[in-house]
């Protein structure tokens, strides 16, 4: 127990334990179940986020097992604690191996790491009900229109909080199968009572595992109080047991994200066609057209328009930007009033300045394109620093790689690069200089100079006519 600073009343210490040790067996996956993603984040990340709103982060424990280090690494930045369940022998066994970590607490709430829709409000309601009823075990129940496959909650009376038993689907009678109130797999326990009796769990089931569900019967036999509270939001307890179920949850999360953005002033056309991750931020009066993907840590400003078929990941986009159809952006930055696309590719490290234009089939990588500069057609700019008011002609490329090392190209303010120019790095184009079309630039170009690097044109009159006559004679001989 800990004492409240405000009231002087002893407050119970509450921990949250998250079941995260399982394999992805039913998902037909070699990866940990809780690391599969919905809404752009691992399943486990959602449960941790809800838990952190209920108890301090130091009071949250993820019980990990299968590929434990990968799970630990994936959510290490949350600051939670981890308990290793080296051999996965069931949910009851998960708490058995957690006894040392949880014993200092008065109560523990047990959550499932594969149920990403759970909210802090529901977890708090479970905690408060448990404390109010002074129960040894409280289970979160839900009423489902189709309860098939779930354990049924048998109450001692129709309106009683007390639980008589939890009956699994396989063991249920026909009458019990008609009960629509199911056990969600979320629990609260009095810690001392839990660990006093958890050793009484048996493994006499088809999988030979210790089931936490069986604690209801164990505690009931010991005359300890077992109660249930029914959630008003049954969808929150849904787990991801199959790929199909996981994608249904993904759809729910993404649609909710779209509605949240629309409530915040964003226009989204045909939101069911858009894939917008949970952590994405979009400013008001921005328009998102159908079939857009905004992924990862993407941030979009206000009054921007993102047109159809764009895929944008971990990219910062400013205000008043026009992103035309079919653009792909990764780990880049686009400043206010820029125009990108159609069909442009911004690879990691691209930085598009205010009012700059990046056009059709232009690829940019690790390059800064300055304010008001333009690269409108069929161009590759890699490892380059491009100043302000620069025009990069169609078909221009920076030759930044010699097979071993990468080299930089510097294009200063006001430079005009003609079409089909080849800039062989390392090279610098001085301020206000011109590069003639089809020039191969291998040396620095001084300020305000014209660089021409191509063979002089020679016209041979009558050559084509003679060539055709020669070809005709060859054809006759054949």
C-alpha positions in Angstrom: 0.0 0.0 0.0 1.1 3.6 -0.6 -0.2 6.7 1.1 -2.0 9.4 -1.0 -0.3 12.8 -0.5 -3.7 14.5 -0.8 -5.9 12.5 1.5 -3.5 10.6 3.8 -5.4 7.4 2.9 -3.4 4.4 1.9 -3.9 3.7 -1.8 -3.4 0.1 -3.1 -0.4 -0.4 -5.4 -1.7 -1.7 -8.7 0.5 -3.3 -11.4 -0.5 -4.2 -15.0 0.8 -7.5 -16.5 0.5 -7.9 -20.2 0.6 -11.3 -21.8 3.0 -11.1 -24.6 4.9 -14.4 -24.7 2.9 -16.3 -27.3 3.8 -17.5 -30.8 1.9 -16.6 -34.0 0.8 -20.2 -34.5 -2.8 -19.5 -35.5 -1.5 -16.7 -37.7 0.7 -19.2 -39.5 3.6 -17.0 -38.6 7.2 -17.5 -37.3 7.0 -14.0 -35.7 5.7 -13.2 -32.2 2.0 -12.6 -32.3 2.1 -9.3 -30.4 4.5 -7.8 -33.0 2.1 -8.2 -35.9 0.9 -4.7 -36.9 -2.5 -3.1 -37.1 -2.9 0.6 -37.9 0.8 0.9 -38.4 1.8 -0.2 -34.9 2.5 -3.6 -33.2 -0.5 -5.1 -31.4 1.4 -4.8 -28.1 2.1 -1.1 -28.5 -1.7 -0.3 -28.3 -2.1 -2.3 -25.1 0.9 -0.6 -23.5 -0.4 2.8 -24.5 -3.7 2.1 -22.7 -1.9 0.7 -19.7 0.3 3.8 -19.4 -2.8 6.0 -18.9 -3.8 3.9 -15.9 -0.7 3.2 -13.9 2.9 4.7 -14.0 5.1 3.1 -16.6 7.3 1.5 -13.9 4.3 -0.6 -12.8 3.7 -2.2 -16.2 5.2 -5.6 -16.9 5.2 -7.4 -20.3 5.5 -11.1 -20.0 7.6 -12.2 -23.0 8.7 -15.5 -24.3 8.8 -16.3 -28.0 11.5 -14.2 -29.7 11.7 -12.4 -26.4 14.5 -10.1 -27.4 12.7 -8.9 -30.6 9.6 -8.1 -28.5 11.8 -6.3 -25.9 13.5 -4.3 -28.6 10.3 -3.4 -30.4 8.8 -1.6 -27.4 11.9 -0.8 -25.3 11.3 3.0 -25.8 8.0 2.8 -23.8 10.0 2.3 -20.6 8.0 -0.7 -19.3 9.4 -3.7 -17.5 9.8 -7.2 -18.8 9.4 -10.7 -17.3 10.8 -13.7 -19.2 8.6 -16.7 -19.6 11.3 -19.0 -21.1 9.0 -21.9 -21.5 5.4 -21.0 -22.5 3.2 -23.3 -20.5 0.0 -21.2 -20.5 -1.4 -18.0 -19.1 -1.4 -19.3 -15.6 2.3 -20.2 -15.9 3.0 -16.6 -17.1 1.9 -15.3 -13.8 3.7 -18.0 -11.9 7.0 -16.8 -13.4 6.0 -13.2 -12.6 5.5 -13.8 -8.9 8.8 -12.1 -7.9 8.1 -9.0 -10.0 4.4 -8.7 -8.9 4.6 -9.6 -5.2 5.4 -6.1 -4.0 2.0 -5.0 -5.4 -1.5 -5.2 -3.8 -3.4 -5.9 -7.0 -2.5 -6.8 -10.6 -4.5 -6.2 -13.8 -3.9 -8.8 -16.5 -4.3 -7.7 -20.1 -3.8 -9.5 -23.4 -1.1 -8.2 -25.6 -3.0 -9.1 -28.8 -6.1 -7.0 -28.1 -5.2 -3.6 -29.4 -8.7 -2.0 -29.1 -8.7 -2.0 -25.3 -8.9 1.5 -23.8 -7.7 3.1 -20.6 -11.3 3.8 -19.6 -12.2 0.1 -19.7 -9.0 -0.9 -17.8 -9.8 1.8 -15.1 -13.4 0.5 -14.9 -12.1 -3.0 -14.3 -9.7 -1.8 -11.6 -12.3 0.3 -9.8 -14.9 -2.4 -9.8 -12.4 -4.9 -8.5 -11.3 -2.6 -5.7 -14.9 -1.6 -4.9 -16.0 -5.3 -4.6 -12.9 -6.2 -2.6 -12.6 -9.3 -4.8 -9.9 -11.9 -5.0 -10.5 -12.1 -8.8 -12.4 -9.9 -11.1 -12.9 -10.9 -14.7 -14.0 -8.6 -17.5 -17.0 -10.0 -19.3 -18.6 -9.0 -22.6 -21.9 -9.9 -24.3 -21.4 -11.0 -27.9 -24.1 -11.7 -30.4 -22.1 -14.8 -31.5 -20.2 -16.1 -28.5 -19.0 -19.3 -30.2 -15.5 -20.2 -29.2 -15.4 -18.2 -26.0 -15.7 -19.4 -22.4 -19.2 -18.6 -20.9 -19.6 -16.7 -17.6 -21.9 -18.5 -15.2 -23.1 -16.1 -12.5 -24.5 -17.2 -9.2 -27.7 -15.3 -10.0 -29.0 -13.4 -13.0 -28.1 -10.0 -11.5 -25.3 -11.1 -9.2 -21.7 -9.8 -9.6 -20.4 -13.1 -8.2 -19.2 -15.8 -10.6 -20.0 -19.4 -10.1 -17.8 -20.7 -12.9 -16.3 -20.1 -16.3 -17.2 -22.9 -18.8 -15.2 -23.4 -21.9 -16.9 -24.0 -25.2 -15.9 -27.6 -25.4 -17.2 -28.4 -22.0 -20.4 -26.3 -22.2 -23.9 -27.9 -22.3 -26.3 -26.9 -24.9 -28.1 -24.6 -22.4 -24.8 -23.0 -21.4 -23.8 -22.4 -25.1 -26.9 -20.2 -25.3 -25.3 -17.8 -22.8 -23.9 -14.7 -24.6 -21.8 -13.4 -21.8 -18.2 -14.4 -22.3 -14.9 -14.2 -20.5 -12.7 -11.7 -22.3 -9.4 -12.9 -20.8 -8.8 -9.6 -18.9 -8.6 -9.9 -15.1 -7.8 -8.2 -11.9 -6.4 -10.1 -8.9 -5.6 -9.5 -5.3 -1.9 -10.4 -5.5 -1.6 -12.1 -2.1 -4.6 -14.3 -2.7 -3.5 -15.0 -6.3 -0.1 -16.3 -5.3 -1.3 -18.1 -2.3 -3.5 -20.3 -4.5 -1.8 -20.2 -8.0 0.1 -23.4 -7.2 -3.2 -25.2 -7.2 -3.6 -24.8 -10.9 -3.5 -28.2 -12.8 -2.5 -29.1 -16.3 -5.1 -31.7 -16.9 -6.2 -30.3 -20.3 -5.5 -31.2 -23.9 -2.5 -28.8 -24.1 -1.0 -29.7 -20.7 -0.9 -26.0 -19.8 -1.7 -23.8 -16.7 -4.8 -21.7 -17.6 -5.4 -18.5 -15.8 -9.1 -19.0 -16.4 -9.0 -22.0 -14.0 -8.2 -19.6 -11.1 -11.9 -18.8 -10.9 -12.6 -22.4 -9.9 -9.5 -22.5 -7.6 -10.5 -19.3 -5.8 -14.1 -20.3 -5.6 -13.1 -23.6 -3.9 -11.1 -21.6 -1.4 -14.1 -19.4 -0.6 -12.4 -16.3 -2.1 -14.7 -13.9 -3.9 -14.7 -14.0 -7.7 -16.8 -11.4 -9.6 -17.4 -10.2 -13.1 -18.1 -6.8 -14.6 -19.5 -6.5 -18.1 -17.9 -4.0 -20.5 -20.2 -1.7 -22.4 -17.8 -1.9 -25.4 -17.5 -5.5 -26.4 -15.4 -4.7 -29.5 -12.5 -3.6 -27.2 -11.8 -7.2 -26.0 -11.4 -8.6 -29.5 -8.1 -10.4 -30.0 -6.2 -11.2 -33.2 -6.3 -14.9 -33.4 -6.3 -15.2 -37.2 -5.1 -13.0 -40.1 -8.6 -12.3 -41.0 -9.5 -11.1 -37.5 -6.3 -9.0 -37.4 -7.3 -7.2 -40.7 -10.8 -6.6 -39.3 -9.2 -4.9 -36.3 -6.8 -3.0 -38.6 -9.8 -1.7 -40.6 -11.5 -0.6 -37.4 -8.4 1.3 -36.2 -7.8 3.0 -39.5 -11.4 4.0 -40.0 -11.4 5.4 -36.5 -8.2 7.4 -37.4 -9.9 8.8 -40.5 -12.9 9.9 -38.5 -10.7 11.5 -35.9 -8.8 13.5 -38.6 -12.1 14.5 -40.2 -13.4 15.7 -36.8 -10.2 17.8 -36.6 -10.9 19.5 -40.0 -9.3 17.2 -42.6 -11.2 16.3 -45.7 -10.8 12.6 -46.6 -12.5 11.3 -49.8 -13.6 7.7 -49.5 -11.9 7.1 -46.2 -12.2 3.3 -46.4 -9.7 3.4 -49.4 -7.1 5.3 -47.4 -4.4 3.7 -45.2 -3.5 6.1 -42.4 -1.3 5.0 -39.5 -2.2 5.7 -35.9 0.7 8.1 -35.3 0.1 10.3 -38.4 -0.7 14.0 -37.8 -2.6 16.1 -40.4 -3.5 19.8 -40.1 -6.9 21.3 -40.7 -8.2 22.2 -44.2 -5.9 19.5 -45.8 -7.5 17.3 -48.4 -6.6 13.6 -48.8 -7.9 11.9 -51.9 -8.8 8.2 -52.3 -6.1 5.5 -52.2 -3.6 7.5 -50.2 -1.2 5.9 -47.7 0.2 8.0 -44.8 2.5 5.8 -42.8 4.7 5.9 -39.7 5.6 9.2 -38.2 4.3 11.3 -41.1 3.3 14.9 -40.4 1.2 17.0 -42.8 0.4 20.6 -42.4 -2.6 22.7 -43.2 -4.2 23.6 -46.6 -2.2 20.8 -48.3 -3.7 18.5 -50.9 -2.4 14.9 -51.2 -3.8 13.3 -54.4 -4.6 9.7 -55.1 -2.1 6.8 -55.0 0.6 8.5 -53.0 2.5 6.4 -50.4 4.2 8.6 -47.8 6.2 7.3 -44.9 7.9 9.2 -42.0 7.8 12.4 -44.0 7.2 16.0 -42.8 5.0 18.0 -45.3 4.4 21.7 -44.7 1.4 24.0 -45.3 -0.1 24.6 -48.7 1.8 21.8 -50.4 0.4 20.1 -53.5 1.3 16.5 -53.8 0.2 15.2 -57.2 -0.8 11.6 -57.9 1.5 8.6 -57.6 4.3 10.0 -55.4 6.4 7.9 -53.1 8.1 9.6 -50.2 10.3 8.1 -47.4 12.0 9.9 -44.5 11.9 13.3 -46.3 10.9 16.9 -45.7 8.7 19.1 -47.9 8.4 22.7 -47.0 5.4 25.1 -47.5 3.9 25.7 -50.9 6.1 23.1 -52.7 4.7 21.0 -55.6 5.7 17.4 -55.8 4.7 15.0 -58.6 3.1 13.4 -60.4 5.0 10.2 -60.0 8.0 11.6 -58.0 10.2 9.6 -55.7 11.6 11.2 -52.6 14.1 8.8 -51.0 15.4 9.2 -47.4 17.2 12.5 -46.7 15.3 14.5 -49.4 14.6 18.1 -48.4 12.4 20.1 -50.7 12.4 23.9 -50.1 9.6 26.4 -49.9 7.9 26.8 -53.2 10.1 24.3 -55.0 8.9 22.0 -57.8 9.7 18.3 -58.1 7.9 16.9 -61.2 7.2 13.9 -63.4 9.4 10.8 -62.7 12.0 12.8 -60.7 14.0 10.8 -58.1 15.7 12.6 -55.3 17.9 11.1 -52.6 19.8 12.8 -49.7 19.4 16.1 -51.5 18.4 19.6 -50.5 16.4 21.4 -53.2 16.4 25.1 -52.4 13.5 27.6 -52.2 11.8 28.2 -55.6 14.0 25.7 -57.4 12.6 23.3 -60.0 13.4 19.8 -61.2 10.3 19.1 -63.3 11.1 16.1 -65.6 12.9 12.8 -65.6 15.8 13.7 -63.3 17.9 12.1 -60.7 19.5 14.2 -57.9 21.5 12.3 -55.3 23.8 13.5 -52.6 23.3 17.1 -53.8 22.9 20.6 -52.4 20.8 22.7 -54.7 20.5 26.4 -54.0 17.6 28.7 -54.6 15.9 29.6 -57.9 17.8 26.8 -59.7 16.3 25.2 -62.9 17.3 21.6 -63.4 16.5 20.5 -67.0 14.8 17.3 -68.1 16.9 14.2 -68.0 19.6 15.7 -65.8 21.4 13.2 -63.5 24.0 13.5 -60.8 26.6 10.8 -61.1 27.2 10.4 -57.4 28.6 6.8 -57.1 31.8 5.4 -58.5 31.1 1.8 -57.5 32.7 2.3 -54.1 32.1 5.7 -52.7 29.3 8.4 -52.9 30.2 12.0 -53.8 28.3 15.3 -53.5 27.2 17.8 -56.1 26.8 21.5 -55.2 24.6 23.7 -57.4 24.6 27.3 -56.2 21.8 29.8 -56.4 20.4 30.8 -59.8 22.0 28.1 -61.8 20.4 26.9 -65.1 21.1 23.3 -66.0 20.1 22.4 -69.5 18.3 19.2 -70.4 20.2 15.8 -70.5 23.1 17.2 -68.5 25.4 14.7 -66.6 27.0 16.1 -63.4 29.9 13.9 -62.4 30.5 14.3 -58.7 32.3 15.7 -56.9 31.5 18.9 -58.7 30.3 22.5 -58.0 28.3 24.7 -60.3 28.9 28.4 -59.3 26.2 30.9 -58.7 24.3 32.1 -61.8 26.2 29.7 -64.1 24.7 27.9 -67.1 25.2 24.3 -68.3 24.4 23.7 -71.9 22.1 20.9 -72.8 23.7 17.4 -73.1 26.8 18.6 -71.4 28.9 16.1 -69.3 30.3 18.2 -66.4 33.4 16.8 -64.9 35.0 20.0 -63.6 33.7 22.9 -61.4 31.9 25.6 -63.3 32.8 29.2 -62.2 30.2 31.7 -61.2 28.2 33.2 -64.2 30.0 30.9 -66.7 28.6 28.7 -69.4 29.8 25.1 -69.4 29.7 23.2 -72.7 31.0 19.6 -72.7 30.0 17.9 -75.9 31.3 17.1 -79.4 30.9 19.9 -82.0 28.0 19.1 -84.4 29.0 18.2 -88.0 26.5 18.0 -90.9 27.5 15.8 -93.8 25.1 16.7 -96.7 23.8 13.8 -98.8 25.2 11.2 -96.3 21.7 9.8 -95.5 20.7 9.5 -99.2 23.9 7.6 -100.0 23.4 5.3 -97.0 19.9 4.3 -98.1 21.1 3.6 -101.6 23.9 1.4 -100.2 21.4 -0.6 -98.0 19.1 -1.1 -101.0 21.9 -2.6 -103.1 22.8 -5.0 -100.2 19.2 -6.1 -100.0 19.1 -6.9 -103.8 22.2 -9.1 -103.5 20.5 -11.1 -100.8 
